[in-house]
Amino acid sequence: MIKPSTQQRDKLFSLYGEPETFDDLAYLLMGVINNNLPNNELIGFSWVMEQNKISTTGEWDRCPLNYNLSKVSNYPIFHDGFYGRVWFNTLNDVPFGKRQIYLGDSMSSACVYTTSLGSGTHNGPWVVEHNGKNLYGGNFFFFIQDFPKLEEHFRAEMVLLKLKGSSNNVIHNFFWEMP
């Protein structure tokens, strides 16, 4: 897992725009992944995610950017974030040894972290025989504070939900497929 610096994240924001919504974040990730795949072959991207508290266990890769672990003595510490499942559909096979590099590390460079990625749908939106395409999936998480404009949008949404009397977590689904 790659842990980017704030400067690296900000460089991505200058290239793709800083995400203000969850859909914006999905499109940013698709752009980063597609630029890292040989032949720009991403033809489908989908996720299901839910608001969650992500625990920091004292490891550098389990905390938001610019979070100083040296000042913390008691673990775990929980941060607002999202956890979910992501699926990729590529035109050509991504070799086993390259999946984490092309797909997972691409997401990590944008402050969205994946577990190891496997092949197949794993309850995803596509069936295995889907036009002979190649399907991959895995779990992911991110910290909302790593995306300032998105965090602002999210906090405003939370206020509206509370005013409506809802105590539910925010759930977001995203689906894109090349026409």
URSUL-V236683 format. One record per residue. RES is the residue in one letter. PHI is phi in whole degrees, 0 to 359 (none if undefined). PSI is psi in degrees with one decimal (* if undefined). OMEGA is omega as a letter, one per 20 degrees, with the letter a starting at -180 (none if undefined). Layout:
BEGIN
res=RES phi=PHI psi=PSI omega=OMEGA
res=RES phi=PHI psi=PSI omega=OMEGA
END
This chain:
BEGIN
res=M phi=none psi=131.2 omega=r
res=I phi=267 psi=132.6 omega=r
res=K phi=252 psi=108.1 omega=a
res=P phi=284 psi=163.4 omega=r
res=S phi=271 psi=166.4 omega=r
res=T phi=300 psi=-37.1 omega=r
res=Q phi=295 psi=-39.9 omega=r
res=Q phi=294 psi=-42.3 omega=r
res=R phi=298 psi=-44.8 omega=a
res=D phi=295 psi=-31.0 omega=r
res=K phi=294 psi=-41.0 omega=r
res=L phi=298 psi=-40.7 omega=r
res=F phi=298 psi=-36.9 omega=r
res=S phi=290 psi=-29.8 omega=r
res=L phi=280 psi=-41.8 omega=a
res=Y phi=247 psi=-8.6 omega=a
res=G phi=92 psi=142.7 omega=r
res=E phi=283 psi=126.6 omega=a
res=P phi=293 psi=133.8 omega=r
res=E phi=253 psi=-19.5 omega=r
res=T phi=230 psi=169.0 omega=r
res=F phi=293 psi=-34.2 omega=r
res=D phi=296 psi=-41.0 omega=r
res=D phi=303 psi=-41.9 omega=r
res=L phi=296 psi=-41.0 omega=r
res=A phi=299 psi=-44.6 omega=r
res=Y phi=294 psi=-37.3 omega=r
res=L phi=300 psi=-47.0 omega=a
res=L phi=298 psi=-40.7 omega=r
res=M phi=299 psi=-40.6 omega=r
res=G phi=296 psi=-44.7 omega=r
res=V phi=296 psi=-46.7 omega=a
res=I phi=298 psi=-47.0 omega=a
res=N phi=298 psi=-35.8 omega=r
res=N phi=290 psi=-24.2 omega=r
res=N phi=268 psi=-18.7 omega=r
res=L phi=281 psi=139.6 omega=r
res=P phi=300 psi=137.8 omega=r
res=N phi=64 psi=19.9 omega=r
res=N phi=41 psi=67.6 omega=a
res=E phi=250 psi=17.7 omega=r
res=L phi=288 psi=120.9 omega=a
res=I phi=240 psi=-1.8 omega=r
res=G phi=199 psi=144.4 omega=a
res=F phi=210 psi=133.2 omega=a
res=S phi=210 psi=151.1 omega=r
res=W phi=210 psi=158.3 omega=r
res=V phi=229 psi=124.4 omega=a
res=M phi=218 psi=157.6 omega=a
res=E phi=223 psi=143.5 omega=r
res=Q phi=303 psi=138.2 omega=a
res=N phi=203 psi=161.7 omega=r
res=K phi=268 psi=122.1 omega=a
res=I phi=262 psi=128.7 omega=a
res=S phi=273 psi=139.4 omega=r
res=T phi=261 psi=122.8 omega=a
res=T phi=253 psi=11.3 omega=a
res=G phi=98 psi=5.4 omega=r
res=E phi=257 psi=141.3 omega=a
res=W phi=300 psi=-29.9 omega=a
res=D phi=274 psi=0.9 omega=r
res=R phi=242 psi=40.4 omega=r
res=C phi=211 psi=156.5 omega=r
res=P phi=296 psi=161.1 omega=r
res=L phi=303 psi=149.4 omega=r
res=N phi=60 psi=19.4 omega=r
res=Y phi=268 psi=125.0 omega=a
res=N phi=270 psi=100.3 omega=a
res=L phi=291 psi=-23.9 omega=a
res=S phi=292 psi=-19.0 omega=a
res=K phi=267 psi=4.4 omega=a
res=V phi=251 psi=134.0 omega=r
res=S phi=246 psi=-23.7 omega=a
res=N phi=246 psi=126.5 omega=r
res=Y phi=242 psi=156.7 omega=i
res=P phi=277 psi=158.9 omega=r
res=I phi=244 psi=139.8 omega=a
res=F phi=251 psi=137.9 omega=r
res=H phi=237 psi=147.1 omega=r
res=D phi=296 psi=135.0 omega=r
res=G phi=193 psi=-167.5 omega=r
res=F phi=226 psi=146.5 omega=r
res=Y phi=227 psi=140.6 omega=a
res=G phi=190 psi=-161.4 omega=a
res=R phi=235 psi=137.3 omega=a
res=V phi=236 psi=145.7 omega=r
res=W phi=230 psi=143.2 omega=r
res=F phi=238 psi=144.0 omega=r
res=N phi=232 psi=118.3 omega=a
res=T phi=243 psi=151.9 omega=a
res=L phi=294 psi=-41.3 omega=a
res=N phi=243 psi=158.5 omega=r
res=D phi=298 psi=135.9 omega=r
res=V phi=260 psi=113.3 omega=a
res=P phi=305 psi=147.2 omega=a
res=F phi=311 psi=-47.2 omega=a
res=G phi=290 psi=-11.7 omega=a
res=K phi=253 psi=-9.2 omega=a
res=R phi=301 psi=-47.1 omega=a
res=Q phi=294 psi=-35.0 omega=r
res=I phi=292 psi=-53.3 omega=a
res=Y phi=286 psi=-37.0 omega=a
res=L phi=258 psi=-58.1 omega=a
res=G phi=293 psi=-47.9 omega=a
res=D phi=292 psi=-29.9 omega=r
res=S phi=298 psi=-43.8 omega=r
res=M phi=292 psi=-41.7 omega=a
res=S phi=299 psi=-35.3 omega=r
res=S phi=296 psi=-17.9 omega=r
res=A phi=253 psi=21.4 omega=r
res=C phi=70 psi=25.0 omega=r
res=V phi=239 psi=120.6 omega=a
res=Y phi=252 psi=133.5 omega=a
res=T phi=252 psi=158.5 omega=r
res=T phi=275 psi=-174.3 omega=r
res=S phi=297 psi=143.0 omega=a
res=L phi=260 psi=134.0 omega=r
res=G phi=247 psi=171.8 omega=r
res=S phi=269 psi=160.5 omega=a
res=G phi=100 psi=179.0 omega=a
res=T phi=271 psi=-33.9 omega=r
res=H phi=46 psi=58.0 omega=a
res=N phi=66 psi=26.1 omega=r
res=G phi=275 psi=-174.7 omega=a
res=P phi=281 psi=-13.3 omega=a
res=W phi=248 psi=149.8 omega=r
res=V phi=273 psi=155.0 omega=a
res=V phi=303 psi=-37.6 omega=a
res=E phi=277 psi=14.2 omega=a
res=H phi=300 psi=90.4 omega=r
res=N phi=53 psi=27.2 omega=r
res=G phi=71 psi=13.8 omega=a
res=K phi=278 psi=169.9 omega=a
res=N phi=255 psi=126.4 omega=a
res=L phi=243 psi=137.1 omega=a
res=Y phi=220 psi=153.0 omega=r
res=G phi=204 psi=164.4 omega=r
res=G phi=185 psi=170.4 omega=r
res=N phi=276 psi=156.4 omega=r
res=F phi=211 psi=162.9 omega=r
res=F phi=209 psi=158.8 omega=r
res=F phi=207 psi=158.9 omega=r
res=F phi=262 psi=128.2 omega=a
res=I phi=297 psi=-31.6 omega=a
res=Q phi=289 psi=-11.0 omega=r
res=D phi=284 psi=-6.4 omega=a
res=F phi=230 psi=86.4 omega=a
res=P phi=305 psi=-46.5 omega=a
res=K phi=291 psi=-37.6 omega=r
res=L phi=295 psi=-40.1 omega=r
res=E phi=298 psi=-41.7 omega=r
res=E phi=299 psi=-45.5 omega=r
res=H phi=298 psi=-44.7 omega=a
res=F phi=298 psi=-46.0 omega=a
res=R phi=298 psi=-40.3 omega=r
res=A phi=296 psi=-40.0 omega=r
res=E phi=296 psi=-39.8 omega=r
res=M phi=296 psi=-39.1 omega=r
res=V phi=298 psi=-45.1 omega=r
res=L phi=298 psi=-41.3 omega=r
res=L phi=297 psi=-41.5 omega=r
res=K phi=293 psi=-38.6 omega=r
res=L phi=296 psi=-31.6 omega=r
res=K phi=280 psi=-5.6 omega=r
res=G phi=86 psi=12.0 omega=a
res=S phi=272 psi=135.6 omega=r
res=S phi=247 psi=13.1 omega=a
res=N phi=284 psi=151.2 omega=r
res=N phi=288 psi=154.5 omega=r
res=V phi=285 psi=131.1 omega=r
res=I phi=240 psi=137.6 omega=r
res=H phi=227 psi=132.3 omega=r
res=N phi=244 psi=142.7 omega=r
res=F phi=221 psi=138.2 omega=r
res=F phi=216 psi=128.8 omega=r
res=W phi=221 psi=138.6 omega=r
res=E phi=218 psi=137.0 omega=r
res=M phi=298 psi=130.4 omega=a
res=P phi=295 psi=* omega=none
END
